[in-house]
């Protein structure tokens, strides 16, 4: 495998001692916590399930074993979990700084519409800032909304700035007096909150009619020269939109189409619309907002828990209410990024100011041309080129598998003339953009592009139709998803290492078999995890015939039969043909520990080395540990920067002070030994598809109890258990590899191919 195309391995730091692997207590009933390797399927993309085996009465393991015998053993799992959460006291993170503030781009492309807001000047402008604050669990558990309201109240606003806050969606507000049962309206006044409306009903905060009523109320009672709107809560980006109401979980989120409808009914043109929420700086959001606002201020990435820092930018606005909007945005960005660098270093911080007038003028045509170039590549049977570009692009919110990537970076990676033109337009419309130092290739605007979960394609395209987005982009992603899904269906992966663990395998990549498997999926006889007849309309846009698709996949087929270990003097290697290496995106080590009653799943780690073109397995019988305690760790992504810069991220499932969470681990060129970058709470898809702000940091005294998945010798998921002893945070948490103990281990490697399909090696038993 050419050296410049190899996945990057983590640098391992070992230490002696340690407590070894031991599970503790009784089953927790959490369900699988390791989404990358659980036998029951997990949350990855592309797992194949047989519609019926043995009349449908077989248990899970019989089903999986039958699949493995029939379809040749490959496997899958989607170890795509959280991206970046800050901490103030864990090892290594304190060396991070934010990117330096640059100049604001004050130019505007020719042909852009006039701004809706006309600034009077001389500090005479009246400003109304509307904050739509769905407090949710961010407030009830952590007081994040209360902290931000205190920052607002600490500002000197003057007489020309009104901050009006609509509250709701929270079971328990930390500020006394705010209702937990009904929605209310407050005003920041004289350093405190003044109640304006005590009962605005109890509709979910994700109901667009609430937003409309709030805008109309503010416009009537606090008319202004300049109106600004800030959304505060969880964010879900292009597909899911805004909001999670913890009192009305079944209400879902407010998608972009609903937001647009609410804004239209509200009848106000905004100076800027901001999202103090995760993942909302998307091309789709910008195109939707054009008819409602002049600027968008939002983050491409998951926001750290501290959110925007309100005091300083409000102080500046209070002194000069005629300040150019772009400078208000700059102050918001600088305050946010600088505070994150101080209070939660090492997080994936981003915030940008987007000129919607210019964006709507310059980007749509360029996006349409870029989309046509992508469909052209796919139609010319260069799917692999597109897949490699998508895989190599900066991705955001990776934990939720929402498939949002930086649009300028995607355009550059696609390496077409149309992509270069699109990149220029994007960078021109982004007037100010800053990131934390761990973020490379983040230029201010992301977009949905499927790779990890095709089940959202139809929903995304429905949103595109609702907001009037160009159909060429929908066509491009539908065609890409159809080939990727065909590749998953035809290669027969199972999202599980169970076949390899029990030495099952076999299979063929011939076009006849691939054609049969693909026909089975298209005909409904076989299914893919997360896909059914309710979310596979995109398969109608396959760019060529079923037979041609089977021939393409056959010619670009990763054959798991090549995953054969060669053992020489205790050294285990795999040597693939060059054409097979070209189909590999990721390689991860998976280890199972035999504790005498079953298998402890220790997760996935990108540990390996190369000897020439041969992959060399790590068989040292040690595993990643925190303060000497082996933990279940799941590598999620690796981002390569310029030169030797890189960032490797992963997570460790835990109970944090009694609540399910995931510790985020980071390794990079400045901190190759790694550090704990914070924690995030976990949610099921039944709760919300939006993403929460992270917990800002771990505190001394926090109680951590590590969790692992556990499997029987028959390969069935048993339960999840505590792994090792509880740990109370006190100072830095040290990451090393320590011995797993005396029990037998089974070491496997997972190969991820260009269809985001996973394949597993046979186990090395040590």
URNORSUL-V476044 format. One record per pair of residues at least 6 apart in sequence whose ideal C-beta (glycine too) atoms are under 6 Angstrom apart, sorted by the first residue. I is the first residue (numbers start at 1). J is the second residue. Records with the same first field share a line. If there is no record, write none. Layout:
I=J ; J
This chain:
1=581 ; 613
7=586 ; 587
8=638 ; 646
9=606 ; 607 ; 608
10=606 ; 607 ; 648 ; 667
11=672
12=607 ; 737
13=673 ; 736
14=737
15=736 ; 738
17=628
18=625 ; 628 ; 738 ; 739
19=628 ; 629 ; 724
20=741
21=593 ; 600 ; 630 ; 740 ; 741
23=600 ; 721 ; 723
24=722
25=722
27=719
28=720
30=720
32=38 ; 709
33=653 ; 707 ; 709 ; 720
34=601 ; 603 ; 632 ; 634 ; 709
35=42 ; 43
36=77 ; 79 ; 604 ; 634
37=77 ; 590 ; 601
38=709 ; 717
39=496 ; 498 ; 711 ; 715 ; 717
40=717
41=47 ; 495 ; 529
42=77 ; 495
43=78
44=76 ; 77 ; 78 ; 495
45=78 ; 452 ; 453 ; 756
46=76 ; 488 ; 493 ; 528 ; 757
47=76 ; 494 ; 495 ; 529
48=492 ; 494
49=527
50=67
51=525
53=63 ; 66
61=714 ; 715 ; 716
64=498
67=494
68=499 ; 504
71=492
72=492 ; 506 ; 507
73=499 ; 504 ; 505 ; 506 ; 507 ; 560
74=492 ; 493 ; 560 ; 759
75=493 ; 494 ; 496 ; 497 ; 758 ; 759 ; 760
76=493 ; 495 ; 757 ; 758
77=495 ; 758
79=604 ; 634 ; 636
80=398 ; 401 ; 452 ; 636
81=399 ; 634 ; 636 ; 651
82=399 ; 651 ; 662 ; 664 ; 680
83=302 ; 348 ; 398 ; 399
84=347 ; 348 ; 664 ; 677
85=664 ; 677 ; 678 ; 679 ; 680 ; 694
86=304 ; 344 ; 347 ; 678 ; 696 ; 697
87=676 ; 678 ; 697 ; 698
88=697
90=675 ; 676 ; 732 ; 733
91=675 ; 732 ; 734
92=671 ; 675
93=345 ; 346 ; 675
94=345
95=670
96=345 ; 346 ; 437
97=341 ; 437
98=337 ; 338 ; 341 ; 436
99=434 ; 435
101=334
104=326 ; 330 ; 431 ; 432
105=431
108=358
109=358 ; 361 ; 362
111=361
112=357 ; 358 ; 361
113=357
115=294
116=269 ; 294
117=226 ; 271 ; 294
119=125 ; 322
120=225
121=322
122=322
123=320 ; 321 ; 322
125=225 ; 226 ; 321 ; 322
126=160 ; 224 ; 225
127=161 ; 224 ; 226 ; 321
128=162 ; 218 ; 222 ; 224 ; 227
129=163 ; 228
130=164 ; 218 ; 229
131=165 ; 230 ; 232
132=166 ; 211 ; 231
133=145 ; 165 ; 167 ; 232
134=169 ; 205 ; 233 ; 243 ; 245
135=145 ; 169 ; 170
136=169 ; 170 ; 233 ; 244 ; 246
137=246
138=144 ; 693
139=145 ; 170
140=170 ; 171 ; 172
143=174
144=305
146=174 ; 175
148=307 ; 310
151=310 ; 311
152=163 ; 188 ; 310
153=188 ; 191 ; 192
154=311
155=311 ; 314 ; 315
156=315 ; 318
157=318
158=318
160=321
161=318
162=222
163=188
164=187 ; 218
165=186
166=185 ; 214
167=178 ; 184
168=183 ; 205
169=205 ; 245
171=180 ; 246 ; 247
172=180
182=199 ; 202
183=200 ; 201
184=197 ; 198
185=196 ; 197
186=193 ; 195
187=194 ; 196
203=210
204=245 ; 248 ; 251
205=243 ; 245
206=243 ; 245 ; 251 ; 253 ; 254
208=254 ; 258 ; 261 ; 262
211=262
212=262 ; 265 ; 266
215=266 ; 268
216=266
219=268
226=271
227=268 ; 270
228=271 ; 272
229=270 ; 273
230=274 ; 276
231=242 ; 275 ; 277
232=276
233=243 ; 277
234=244 ; 690 ; 691 ; 692
235=242 ; 275 ; 277 ; 278 ; 279 ; 280 ; 690
236=253 ; 689 ; 690
237=279 ; 282 ; 402 ; 404
238=282 ; 284 ; 448
239=448 ; 456 ; 459 ; 460
240=253 ; 689 ; 690
241=253 ; 254 ; 255 ; 256
242=254
243=253 ; 254
244=688 ; 690
245=251
249=687
253=690
255=463
256=284 ; 288 ; 463 ; 467
257=463 ; 466 ; 467
260=288 ; 467
263=292
270=293
271=294 ; 325
272=295 ; 297 ; 325
273=289 ; 293 ; 296
274=297
275=298
276=307 ; 308
278=302 ; 303 ; 691
279=396 ; 397 ; 691
280=298
281=298 ; 299 ; 300 ; 352
282=446 ; 447
283=407 ; 445 ; 447
286=296 ; 354 ; 356 ; 359
287=469
288=467
289=296 ; 356
290=356 ; 360
293=356
294=356
295=325 ; 353
296=354 ; 356
297=329 ; 332 ; 353
299=350 ; 351
300=350 ; 396 ; 442 ; 446
301=348 ; 350 ; 396
302=397 ; 691
303=693
304=340 ; 344 ; 347 ; 694
305=693 ; 694 ; 695 ; 696
306=343 ; 696
308=336
309=335 ; 336 ; 339
312=335
313=331 ; 332 ; 335
316=331
326=431
329=353 ; 432
330=432
333=351 ; 432 ; 434
336=351
337=349 ; 434
340=347 ; 349
344=696 ; 697
346=438 ; 666 ; 677
347=436
348=438 ; 439
349=436
350=435 ; 439 ; 442
352=430 ; 433 ; 444
353=431 ; 432
354=429 ; 430
355=429 ; 431
358=429
359=429
362=425
363=425
364=470
366=421 ; 422 ; 425
367=473
368=470 ; 472
369=418
370=411 ; 418 ; 419 ; 422
371=472 ; 473 ; 476
372=472
373=416 ; 418
374=476
375=475 ; 476 ; 479
377=385 ; 386
378=479 ; 543
379=543
381=552
383=483
384=556 ; 754
386=480
387=754
389=413 ; 414
390=449 ; 451
391=585
392=413
393=405 ; 409 ; 410 ; 413
394=406 ; 409 ; 441 ; 442
395=405
396=404 ; 446
397=404 ; 691
398=636 ; 637
400=691
401=452 ; 453
403=448 ; 449 ; 450 ; 451 ; 452
404=446 ; 448
405=449
406=441 ; 442 ; 443 ; 446
407=426 ; 445 ; 447
408=423 ; 426 ; 427 ; 443
409=441
411=419 ; 422 ; 423
412=423
426=445
427=443
430=444
433=444
435=442
438=647
440=641
448=460
450=457 ; 477 ; 481
451=756
454=481 ; 485
455=530 ; 531 ; 535
457=481 ; 538
458=535 ; 537 ; 538
461=474
464=474
478=538 ; 541
479=541 ; 543
481=538
482=538 ; 539 ; 541 ; 542
484=755
486=518 ; 549
487=553 ; 755
488=528 ; 755 ; 757
489=517 ; 518 ; 521 ; 528
490=514 ; 517 ; 518 ; 553
491=757
493=757 ; 758
497=590 ; 748 ; 760
498=715
500=748 ; 760 ; 762
501=763
509=557 ; 559
511=550 ; 551 ; 554
514=550 ; 553 ; 554
515=550
518=550
520=526
558=583 ; 753
560=759
562=576 ; 580
563=761
565=572
566=573
572=617 ; 764
573=614 ; 616
574=615
575=614
583=753 ; 754
584=751
585=752
586=752
587=608 ; 751
588=604 ; 606 ; 635 ; 750
589=605 ; 607 ; 618 ; 749
590=604 ; 748 ; 750
591=602 ; 745 ; 747
592=599 ; 601 ; 746
593=600 ; 602 ; 740 ; 743 ; 745
594=743 ; 744
595=743
598=710 ; 711 ; 712 ; 713
599=711
600=708 ; 710
601=709
602=623 ; 632
603=632 ; 633 ; 634
604=634 ; 635
605=633 ; 635
606=635
607=618
608=615
609=616
619=747 ; 764 ; 766
621=740 ; 745 ; 766
622=737 ; 738 ; 739
623=630 ; 740
624=633 ; 737
625=736 ; 738
626=733
627=734
628=738
629=724
630=740
631=652 ; 706
632=653 ; 708
633=650 ; 652
634=650 ; 651
635=650
636=649 ; 650
637=649
638=648
639=647
640=646
644=669
645=669
646=669
647=668
648=667
649=666
650=665
651=662 ; 664
652=663
653=662 ; 707
654=661 ; 663 ; 704 ; 706
655=705
656=679
657=702 ; 703
660=682
661=679 ; 681
662=680 ; 682
663=676 ; 679
664=677 ; 678
665=674
666=675 ; 677
667=674
674=735
676=733
678=694 ; 695 ; 697
679=695
680=694
698=729
700=729 ; 730
702=729
703=726 ; 728
704=727
705=722 ; 726
706=723 ; 724
707=720
708=723
709=720
710=718 ; 719 ; 721
711=717 ; 718
712=718
745=766
746=763 ; 765
747=764
748=760 ; 761 ; 763
749=761
750=758 ; 760
751=759
752=758
